[in-house]
Amino acid sequence: MPLQIAFDYKSYDWCVAYYLIDFFFMSDIFVTFFTTLPETDEEVEMTDRKVIALNYLKGWFFIDLMAIFPFDLLATLF
């Protein structure tokens, strides 16, 4: 994205690369909802999906969502 903004560089190859990277970030968000968490003070993993999802939503979810948000497409609409 910085290259595209700085030099107004719009190539099909770069667009494919940007969307491919966004796809990998999106799949990472999906996988994080199902990744176990370590229990506190124990060597046991938390496997309750509701607790895992709430922990992720309270933590890094908003930052990860902003990382994949297509601001360039939003800018072209307006």
C-alpha positions as CSV (number, residue, x, y, z in Angstrom):
1,M,0.0,0.0,0.0
2,P,2.7,2.6,0.7
3,L,4.2,2.1,-2.8
4,Q,0.8,2.5,-4.3
5,I,0.1,5.7,-2.4
6,A,3.5,7.3,-2.8
7,F,3.9,6.7,-6.5
8,D,0.2,6.3,-7.6
9,Y,1.3,2.9,-8.9
10,K,-1.7,0.8,-10.0
11,S,-0.7,-2.5,-11.6
12,Y,-2.7,-5.7,-11.8
13,D,0.2,-7.7,-10.2
14,W,0.3,-5.4,-7.2
15,C,-3.4,-5.5,-6.7
16,V,-3.3,-9.3,-6.7
17,A,-0.5,-9.3,-4.2
18,Y,-2.4,-6.9,-1.9
19,Y,-5.5,-8.9,-2.0
20,L,-3.6,-12.1,-1.5
21,I,-2.0,-10.7,1.6
22,D,-5.4,-9.5,2.9
23,F,-6.7,-13.1,2.3
24,F,-3.9,-14.5,4.5
25,F,-4.6,-12.0,7.2
26,M,-8.3,-12.8,7.0
27,S,-7.6,-16.5,7.3
28,D,-5.4,-15.7,10.3
29,I,-8.3,-14.0,12.0
30,F,-10.5,-17.0,11.4
31,V,-7.8,-19.4,12.8
32,T,-7.3,-17.2,15.9
33,F,-10.9,-17.7,16.9
34,F,-10.2,-21.5,17.2
35,T,-6.6,-21.3,18.7
36,T,-6.4,-22.6,22.3
37,L,-5.3,-20.3,25.1
38,P,-3.0,-21.3,28.0
39,E,-4.7,-21.5,31.4
40,T,-3.3,-19.2,34.1
41,D,-0.8,-20.9,36.5
42,E,-1.4,-24.3,34.9
43,E,0.0,-26.3,32.0
44,V,-3.5,-26.9,30.6
45,E,-4.9,-25.3,27.4
46,M,-8.3,-23.5,27.4
47,T,-10.4,-25.2,24.7
48,D,-13.8,-23.5,25.3
49,R,-14.5,-21.7,22.0
50,K,-16.7,-19.0,23.6
51,V,-13.9,-18.0,26.0
52,I,-11.3,-18.0,23.2
53,A,-13.5,-15.9,21.0
54,L,-14.3,-13.4,23.7
55,N,-10.7,-13.1,24.7
56,Y,-9.7,-12.4,21.0
57,L,-12.6,-9.9,20.6
58,K,-11.4,-8.0,23.7
59,G,-7.8,-8.1,22.6
60,W,-6.4,-7.9,19.1
61,F,-9.5,-8.4,16.9
62,F,-10.1,-4.7,16.2
63,I,-6.5,-4.1,15.3
64,D,-6.5,-7.2,13.0
65,L,-9.7,-6.1,11.4
66,M,-8.4,-2.7,10.6
67,A,-5.3,-4.3,9.0
68,I,-7.5,-6.1,6.4
69,F,-10.1,-3.4,5.9
70,P,-10.0,-2.3,2.3
71,F,-9.6,1.4,2.7
72,D,-8.5,1.8,-1.0
73,L,-11.8,0.4,-2.2
74,L,-13.7,2.6,0.3
75,A,-11.8,5.6,-1.0
76,T,-12.7,4.8,-4.6
77,L,-16.4,4.6,-3.8
78,F,-16.5,8.1,-2.3
